[in-house]
Amino acid sequence: MGHKVRVAFYGAGNFANTTHIPNLLLIKDTQIVAICDINQEAATSTADKFQIPQVFFDGQEMLDQVEFDALYSIVPAYARTDVEMTAAKRGIHLFSEKPQALKIQLARNIDEAIQESGVISTVGFRERYRPIFQKAKSFLSDKQIVHTQFSSYGGLPRLRQQDEGDSWHSSYEKGGFSAFDWGCHAVDYMRFMTGLDIVATQAFYHTDDRYQTPLSCSFHYLFASGATMTSTFISATPTSPPDVPRFRLFYEGGYLSVHGYERIEVNQEIIYTATDYDPWLAQDRAFIAAVKTNDQQLLMSDYSDGIYSLAPVLAGWESARQDGETIDLAEFLAGNE
C-alpha cells in the first residue's frame, strides 16, 4: 500500500475518543477520513475535536460515500448489524472492538465475509499484547492444564427505579453486564495462555428484580483437553477479597496466578514483575502495520479466532435461559441463533 492507511470510525464513544483515535494520530502513515455515530452530537463533537473531515450518522451511508482502507468498528455489540459485513465484502479491513455481537449468527456472517474477501481483521482483545500475559503463556507452554479460574468483583448494581434513562451500560439485555464484556476477555486470555479451546458451556445467573443487572453469575467451561474453567462475576462488594487474583491456572504440579497487570506468581512465589505498558497502542500499531503490509501474521488474532472467545459466553447466556443446561459449542456455532 503506497498511500497512508485511510481509516473510518464506526462509533464515536469513549473507546474512540480516549483510546483508538488518539493512538492512530500517533501512528505514521495513518489518516482518519470519516467518523459515524447514530448519536449526532457525539459524531460531530468527535469530528471537531480531532479534525476528522467527514461526519455521518448512518454506517451504510459512510460506506457508500467515502473511500477508505480500514474500518474501526467501536459501536457496542447490540448496535452491530451488517455494516462490518458490507465493509468486508468491499475489501475494507476490519478492527472490531469486543464483544463482536449479541448473536453468534451475525458474528459468523461477518466472519464469512472476511474469509471470502481475504481482508485483514482483528478483535480488540488487547491484553494478548501485554507482556505479562505473554510471559504466563510461555511458562505454561509445557504444562498440563487441569483447571483455570477467573474472578471479578464489583459493587451492588443500581436499583431499577434509579436506572431510568441510563445508557446501555446498565442494560443486561444489551450486554451491559460485565459478564458479557469482561467475560469474553476472560475466555480469550485463558485460551491465549493455555492454548486450549472450549467445547462446552454451562452457566447460572443470580438475579433480583430490585436490580437492573444480575448480582452474580458463574460460567463453567470444558476445554477440549478435558480441563475445566470457571468464570465468576459477583456484584456485591466494591473491593475484592484480599490476595485473590483475577486469573489462576492450575497445572499438574502447581498453579500460576496473574495479579492484575502487576505480577505473576507460581506457587505463591513471584516470577515476573510487570512494567508500564500500553496494549491498546500496541494492538493499534500492529493492526495498521498489518493493513499497510497486507500481513495478517503481524496480529495476535483475527476475527475468526475471536468468535471462539465470544461463543462460549453467548452459549452461557443460552445455558442460563435453560436453567443451566450444558451447551455443546460445536452445535451452538452450527446453529442459526
Salt bridges, closest charged atoms under 4 A:
ASP64 OD1 - ARG90 NH2 2.89
GLU67 OE1 - ARG6 NH1 3.90
ASP69 OD2 - HIS3 ND1 3.63
ASP69 OD1 - ARG6 NH2 2.99
GLU84 OE2 - ARG80 NE 2.79
GLU97 OE2 - HIS20 NE2 2.75
GLU127 OE2 - ARG126 NE 3.09
GLU127 OE1 - ARG130 NE 2.40
ASP142 OD1 - LYS143 NZ 2.85
ASP166 OD2 - ARG158 NH1 3.05
ASP181 OD1 - LYS98 NZ 2.71
ASP188 OD2 - ARG128 NE 2.80
ASP188 OD1 - ARG191 NH1 3.71
ASP197 OD1 - ARG191 NE 2.56
ASP208 OD2 - ARG210 NH2 2.87
ASP243 OD1 - HIS259 ND1 3.93
ASP243 OD1 - ARG263 NH2 3.60
GLU262 OE1 - ARG263 NH1 3.92
GLU265 OE1 - HIS259 NE2 3.47
GLU265 OE2 - ARG263 NE 2.78
ASP284 OD1 - HIS20 ND1 3.05
ASP305 OD2 - ARG128 NH2 2.99
ASP305 OD1 - ARG191 NH2 2.78
GLU318 OE1 - ARG321 NH1 3.29
